[in-house]
């Protein structure tokens, strides 16, 4: 697996012509990568220290339209710029884009303080709170998405209706069907590995053309960076193969939805002792784990048109084994797919009418 690029290594690659473009990007409120493409030489001359972008980029909706009413950025206030400071620890090559490297940036205000509502700053504050408590979190992403025998342009032309999935039947763990999809999935796995994002495996999921990809665990901030890059990579690699991909939680009413499972485990500051495990406890669950689960089991209120209903986050506790950071506890995306055939049918019947208007307005696949 490729390691992160050092600045000196990038300088040599730019000098020899292997890299000519450096993407400087940050994560917006929709989880997308937003930023600029720099000529490699200019990035090394100046932009590796800082660059600038409009502050409305953290006040946009999914269609990139500025949303009124924010104190941080609005038409009334007048849109200004914020500073993007590349975090050179995230510098890496993107094998699926010719001659291109990527670095993620922290978002700063005019006083060079981190913008508090930027997603990366929010997570960094929580990581710092853990560090003060002499703890660290390991996380791993397990993402599901649909692959389509469509381009993003053809999906738009169809108004995101009647899209042809890559495959026509349930392919959960199905080797023959996933072999048919392997040119794209292999390119995704190899591309991520080349970008310093270690992939454990990919597999077919429940729906036709539905894929799952699992990434090796890491510290929380590193995993969040990998997660954002992974989603962008899947869409770009699908585009390069004249395909389209969607991570939408429910792109079609009668098919399984796509989950985002986040595996979580809590460790001491050295990363050598698992804090969720207690060998002396009858169930091997420590007080921190009980507290963690209790916090997750509180009432989660979700507004659904005219009514409000409580929701419970879904939790899966694997058997606790000693000494393996990957033995984490996980919870999927709130809008998770049902886990059984009967559950899928019940959930689809109940949710079909509720989500019809929203899905039509938003569309299923976005480039």
Secondary structure as GFF3:
##gff-version 3
##sequence-region A 1 367
A	DSSP	alpha_helix	7	16	.	.	.	ID=ss1
A	DSSP	beta_strand	21	27	.	.	.	ID=ss2
A	DSSP	beta_strand	33	39	.	.	.	ID=ss3
A	DSSP	alpha_helix	40	42	.	.	.	ID=ss4
A	DSSP	pi_helix	43	47	.	.	.	ID=ss5
A	DSSP	beta_strand	51	54	.	.	.	ID=ss6
A	DSSP	three_ten_helix	55	58	.	.	.	ID=ss7
A	DSSP	beta_strand	81	86	.	.	.	ID=ss8
A	DSSP	three_ten_helix	88	90	.	.	.	ID=ss9
A	DSSP	beta_strand	92	93	.	.	.	ID=ss10
A	DSSP	beta_strand	100	108	.	.	.	ID=ss11
A	DSSP	alpha_helix	119	132	.	.	.	ID=ss12
A	DSSP	beta_strand	135	148	.	.	.	ID=ss13
A	DSSP	alpha_helix	152	157	.	.	.	ID=ss14
A	DSSP	alpha_helix	175	180	.	.	.	ID=ss15
A	DSSP	alpha_helix	182	194	.	.	.	ID=ss16
A	DSSP	beta_strand	199	204	.	.	.	ID=ss17
A	DSSP	beta_strand	210	215	.	.	.	ID=ss18
A	DSSP	beta_strand	218	219	.	.	.	ID=ss19
A	DSSP	alpha_helix	220	240	.	.	.	ID=ss20
A	DSSP	beta_strand	244	246	.	.	.	ID=ss21
A	DSSP	beta_strand	260	268	.	.	.	ID=ss22
A	DSSP	alpha_helix	287	296	.	.	.	ID=ss23
A	DSSP	beta_strand	300	304	.	.	.	ID=ss24
A	DSSP	beta_strand	307	311	.	.	.	ID=ss25
A	DSSP	beta_strand	329	331	.	.	.	ID=ss26
A	DSSP	alpha_helix	341	362	.	.	.	ID=ss27
###
